[in-house]
Amino acid sequence: MQTLYDVQEWLKKYGFINLMPERIDAIYMMQNEIKELHERGILADNDADFLKASLILKREARIESTKNEK
């Protein structure tokens, strides 16, 4: 898993389909979904995919926020 698209495809396994038109909104919704899956115990703390997805989403959110600042 290396891109935002990979995270979207991974989340489809858990029934989350992204329909947000704005990229930053989609990123925040995916972050919330991953957080919810983690809190419910579906994703473990040491799950490699959970950790990678979290980092990818943080990176993408940072990139989008810097784009919006310009």
N, C-alpha and C positions, 0 to 999 in steps of 0.2 A: 504494500500500500504506500503510494507516494504522492498522489494528487487528490484534489477535492473530489474529482469524479470517482476515484477509487473508494473514498469514504461514502459517497452517495450509494454506490453499488453495494458496499458492505452493509449499510443500514437497511437496504431492501430485504436482507435476510430476516430482519426484525420487524418488518412491516411498515417501515418509514419510507415514504416516497416524497421527494421534494417537489413542490409545485409553486414555490416562491419565485416571482419574476425578478426580484432584485437579488444580486449575488450576496450582499452583506446580510440581508434578511435570511437567506437560505443557510448561511454559515451559522448565524445565531440560533436558528431553529435546530440545526443538526447538533450544535453544542448542547442545547437543552435536552434533546432526545438522548444523547449519549449519557448526560448527567442523570436523567431519569432511569435509564436502563441500569446504570451503575447503582443508584440508590435502591432499586428494587431487587438487586442481587443477581440480575441476569448477566451482567459483566463483572468480572472479578478485578480486584486491584492490580493483579499481576498479569492480566490478559494482554498479550502483546498487541493485538489489534486495537484494543481499547486505548492503550497508551499511544500508539502510532496515530490513530484517528484524532485523539485529543491534541497532539502536537501539530498535526496538519491543519486542523481547524484554527488553532491559535495563530499559526503562521499566516494563514489565508486572511483571518480577521485583521491582523496587523497590516498586511499588504493593502487590503481594501480601505482601511482607515487612513493610511498615508496617501492613497489615491484621492480620497475625498477631501483631504486637507489642502491639496494643491489647487 
